[in-house]
Amino acid sequence: MPHCAQGTNGWIQLKAYQALWDPKISLGKFYFTTFDDKREETPYMTAENFARVIDILRNESPVYGNASTGSVTTQIEDIGEEES
């Protein structure tokens, strides 16, 4: 059974990601790797959106992704749980 975000549809927990920024067109995209080792490509996104997504991918855990939209989400986290 896929690891899906609770209460969502189509969101799969991410095991890894690859970020690609293309300076020729000033757009970026991601390749999400799911826990069942499926690699999915997101659409291109603007610099602002690319920066937001990469910030979540780097700083949150667990992260769930929807490759068809390039969206990411996290689950409810207790206050102070990963922070020091």
C-alpha positions as CSV (number, residue, x, y, z in Angstrom):
1,M,0.0,0.0,0.0
2,P,1.4,3.4,-0.9
3,H,2.3,5.8,1.9
4,C,-0.3,8.6,1.3
5,A,-0.8,11.7,3.3
6,Q,-3.7,11.3,5.6
7,G,-6.9,12.9,4.3
8,T,-5.5,13.5,0.8
9,N,-5.9,11.9,-2.6
10,G,-2.9,11.4,-4.9
11,W,-0.2,12.5,-2.5
12,I,2.6,10.0,-2.1
13,Q,5.4,10.0,0.5
14,L,8.7,11.0,-1.1
15,K,11.9,9.0,-0.5
16,A,14.1,11.3,-2.5
17,Y,14.1,14.1,-5.1
18,Q,16.3,15.6,-7.8
19,A,16.0,19.3,-8.5
20,L,16.7,20.8,-12.0
21,W,17.1,24.5,-12.7
22,D,17.4,25.6,-16.3
23,P,18.9,29.1,-16.5
24,K,18.2,29.4,-20.2
25,I,14.5,29.5,-19.6
26,S,14.5,30.6,-15.9
27,L,12.4,27.6,-14.9
28,G,12.9,24.6,-12.7
29,K,11.3,21.2,-12.0
30,F,11.8,18.2,-9.8
31,Y,12.0,14.5,-10.1
32,F,10.3,12.9,-7.1
33,T,11.2,9.3,-6.0
34,T,8.5,7.6,-4.1
35,F,8.9,4.8,-1.5
36,D,8.0,2.2,-4.1
37,D,11.0,3.5,-6.2
38,K,8.8,5.2,-8.8
39,R,10.4,8.3,-10.3
40,E,7.9,11.0,-11.3
41,E,8.6,14.4,-13.1
42,T,6.9,17.6,-12.1
43,P,5.9,20.4,-14.5
44,Y,8.3,23.4,-14.8
45,M,7.8,26.1,-12.2
46,T,8.9,29.7,-11.7
47,A,11.9,30.6,-9.5
48,E,9.6,31.7,-6.7
49,N,7.7,28.5,-6.6
50,F,10.8,26.4,-7.1
51,A,12.4,28.0,-4.1
52,R,9.3,27.4,-1.9
53,V,9.2,23.7,-2.9
54,I,12.9,23.1,-2.4
55,D,12.7,24.8,1.1
56,I,10.0,22.3,2.1
57,L,11.8,19.3,0.7
58,R,15.0,20.3,2.5
59,N,13.5,21.2,5.9
60,E,10.5,19.1,6.5
61,S,9.9,15.4,7.1
62,P,8.0,13.4,6.1
63,V,7.1,15.1,2.8
64,Y,4.4,14.0,0.4
65,G,4.4,15.0,-3.2
66,N,2.0,15.3,-6.1
67,A,4.1,15.1,-9.3
68,S,1.3,16.0,-11.6
69,T,1.1,19.5,-10.0
70,G,4.6,19.8,-8.5
71,S,2.9,20.3,-5.1
72,V,4.3,19.2,-1.7
73,T,2.7,18.8,1.7
74,T,3.7,17.7,5.2
75,Q,1.7,16.1,8.0
76,I,0.7,17.5,11.4
77,E,3.8,17.8,13.5
78,D,4.0,18.4,17.3
79,I,5.5,21.7,18.2
80,G,9.2,21.4,18.8
81,E,9.4,18.0,17.1
82,E,12.3,18.5,14.7
83,E,13.4,21.9,16.0
84,S,15.9,22.6,18.7
